[in-house]
């Protein structure tokens, strides 16, 4: 009977040890999981930031292919609702827009107009309708009663005139 008692006692002791070891209060694993989750979340945030950050190379402003640009647009409410005068001489440049309450002169107007006009890439060989459409889109003009534009292209002696009414 001593052997049976020894077996029962040993089995009970081993079973108890295994139960306590398997079901014990082990917080290390929980903390490890929390750390891993935090690392994954930080990595996702970094990846998201990297995905949304788009670096655009700074581009040089495109050259304006004319010596002077003189635009006057009237609308139903206002004569000269938009006036844009570009000249190679910055102090002679002007930009006024009644819709935006803009009134800019000199170097600031010159820089603004140079950036807008450089993107348009206007040429003297373009159809009048194309030039007018590009200008109205660039300056955000949807409706006008009178459109008058004079451009003195580089190397030309006479300015080319573009006109249109009642759009």
C-alpha positions as CSV (number, residue, x, y, z in Angstrom):
1,X,0.0,0.0,0.0
2,X,2.9,2.2,0.5
3,X,3.8,2.0,-3.2
4,X,0.3,2.9,-4.2
5,X,0.3,5.8,-1.8
6,X,3.6,6.9,-3.2
7,X,2.3,6.8,-6.8
8,X,-0.8,8.7,-5.9
9,X,1.1,11.3,-4.0
10,X,3.7,11.7,-6.8
11,X,1.1,11.9,-9.5
12,X,-0.8,14.5,-7.5
13,X,2.3,16.6,-6.9
14,X,3.3,16.5,-10.5
15,X,-0.2,17.3,-11.7
16,X,-0.4,20.2,-9.3
17,X,3.0,21.5,-10.4
18,X,2.0,21.3,-14.1
19,X,-1.3,23.0,-13.4
20,X,0.3,25.8,-11.5
21,X,3.0,26.2,-14.1
22,X,0.6,26.3,-17.1
23,X,-2.1,28.4,-15.5
24,X,0.2,30.6,-13.5
25,X,0.2,34.4,-13.4
26,X,2.7,35.2,-16.1
27,X,2.4,38.8,-17.2
28,X,5.6,38.8,-19.3
29,X,3.8,37.4,-22.3
30,X,1.0,40.0,-22.0
31,X,3.5,42.8,-21.8
32,X,5.4,41.4,-24.7
33,X,2.2,41.4,-26.8
34,X,1.5,45.0,-25.8
35,X,5.0,46.0,-26.8
36,X,4.7,44.2,-30.1
37,X,1.3,45.8,-30.7
38,X,2.7,49.2,-29.9
39,X,5.6,48.7,-32.3
40,X,3.3,47.5,-35.1
41,X,1.1,50.6,-34.6
42,X,4.1,52.9,-34.7
43,X,5.4,51.2,-37.8
44,X,1.9,51.6,-39.4
45,X,1.9,55.3,-38.5
46,X,5.4,55.8,-40.0
47,X,4.4,53.9,-43.1
48,X,1.2,56.0,-43.4
49,X,3.2,59.2,-43.0
50,X,5.7,58.1,-45.6
51,X,2.9,57.2,-48.0
52,X,1.1,60.5,-47.7
53,X,4.3,62.6,-47.9
54,X,4.9,63.5,-51.5
55,X,8.0,65.5,-52.3
56,X,7.6,67.7,-55.3
57,X,10.8,69.0,-56.7
58,X,10.9,72.7,-56.9
59,X,10.6,73.7,-60.6
60,X,12.1,76.7,-62.1
61,X,9.4,79.0,-63.4
62,X,9.0,78.6,-67.1
63,X,10.1,81.4,-69.3
64,X,7.5,83.9,-70.6
65,X,7.8,84.0,-74.4
66,X,6.8,87.6,-74.8
67,X,7.9,91.1,-74.0
68,X,4.6,92.5,-72.9
69,X,1.1,91.2,-72.1
70,X,-1.9,93.5,-71.6
71,X,-5.2,91.9,-70.7
72,X,-8.5,93.6,-69.9
73,X,-11.7,91.6,-69.2
74,X,-15.1,93.2,-68.5
75,X,-18.1,91.4,-67.0
76,X,-21.7,92.4,-66.8
77,X,-21.2,94.3,-63.5
78,X,-17.7,95.9,-64.0
79,X,-15.6,97.3,-66.7
80,X,-12.0,96.1,-66.3
81,X,-13.1,93.4,-63.8
82,X,-9.7,91.8,-64.4
83,X,-6.6,93.6,-65.6
84,X,-3.2,91.9,-66.0
85,X,-0.3,93.8,-67.4
86,X,3.0,92.1,-67.7
87,X,6.2,93.7,-68.8
88,X,9.8,92.6,-68.7
89,X,10.4,95.6,-66.5
90,X,8.9,94.5,-63.1
91,X,7.9,98.0,-62.0
92,X,5.4,98.3,-64.9
93,X,3.5,95.1,-64.1
94,X,0.0,95.2,-62.7
95,X,-2.7,92.7,-61.6
96,X,-6.2,93.7,-60.5
97,X,-9.1,91.4,-60.1
98,X,-12.5,92.7,-58.7
99,X,-13.8,89.2,-58.0
100,X,-10.8,88.5,-55.7
101,X,-10.4,92.1,-54.5
102,X,-6.8,91.8,-55.7
103,X,-4.7,94.9,-56.5
104,X,-1.1,94.1,-57.0
105,X,1.6,96.2,-58.6
106,X,5.3,96.2,-59.4
107,X,7.6,93.2,-58.7
108,X,5.0,91.2,-56.8
109,X,2.6,91.4,-59.8
110,X,5.4,90.6,-62.1
111,X,6.3,87.4,-60.2
112,X,2.6,86.4,-60.0
113,X,2.0,87.0,-63.7
114,X,5.3,85.3,-64.7
115,X,4.3,82.1,-62.9
116,X,0.8,82.1,-64.5
117,X,1.9,83.1,-68.0
118,X,4.9,80.8,-68.0
119,X,2.7,77.8,-67.5
120,X,0.4,78.7,-70.4
121,X,3.1,78.3,-73.0
122,X,1.4,80.7,-75.5
123,X,2.8,81.0,-79.0
124,X,2.0,83.4,-81.8
125,X,0.9,80.5,-84.0
126,X,-1.9,79.3,-81.7
127,X,-5.5,79.8,-82.7
128,X,-7.2,82.9,-81.1
129,X,-9.8,80.7,-79.5
130,X,-7.2,78.5,-77.8
131,X,-5.3,81.5,-76.4
132,X,-8.6,83.0,-75.1
133,X,-9.6,79.7,-73.5
134,X,-6.2,79.2,-71.8
135,X,-6.2,82.7,-70.5
136,X,-9.8,82.6,-69.1
137,X,-9.1,79.2,-67.4
138,X,-5.8,80.4,-66.0
139,X,-7.4,83.5,-64.5
140,X,-10.6,81.8,-63.4
141,X,-12.9,83.8,-65.6
142,X,-16.1,82.0,-66.5
143,X,-18.3,84.8,-67.9
144,X,-17.3,88.0,-69.5
145,X,-18.8,90.7,-71.8
146,X,-15.5,91.9,-73.4
147,X,-12.1,90.2,-73.7
148,X,-9.2,92.2,-75.0
149,X,-5.6,91.0,-75.0
150,X,-2.5,92.3,-76.6
151,X,0.7,90.3,-76.6
152,X,4.1,91.4,-78.0
153,X,5.8,88.1,-78.6
154,X,9.6,87.9,-78.3
155,X,11.3,89.0,-81.5
156,X,8.1,90.5,-83.0
157,X,7.7,94.2,-83.9
158,X,3.9,94.3,-83.6
159,X,1.6,93.2,-80.8
160,X,-0.9,90.5,-81.6
161,X,-4.5,91.3,-80.5
162,X,-7.1,88.8,-79.3
163,X,-10.7,90.0,-78.8
164,X,-13.9,88.4,-77.9
165,X,-17.3,89.6,-76.7
166,X,-20.4,88.3,-75.0
167,X,-19.4,84.9,-73.6
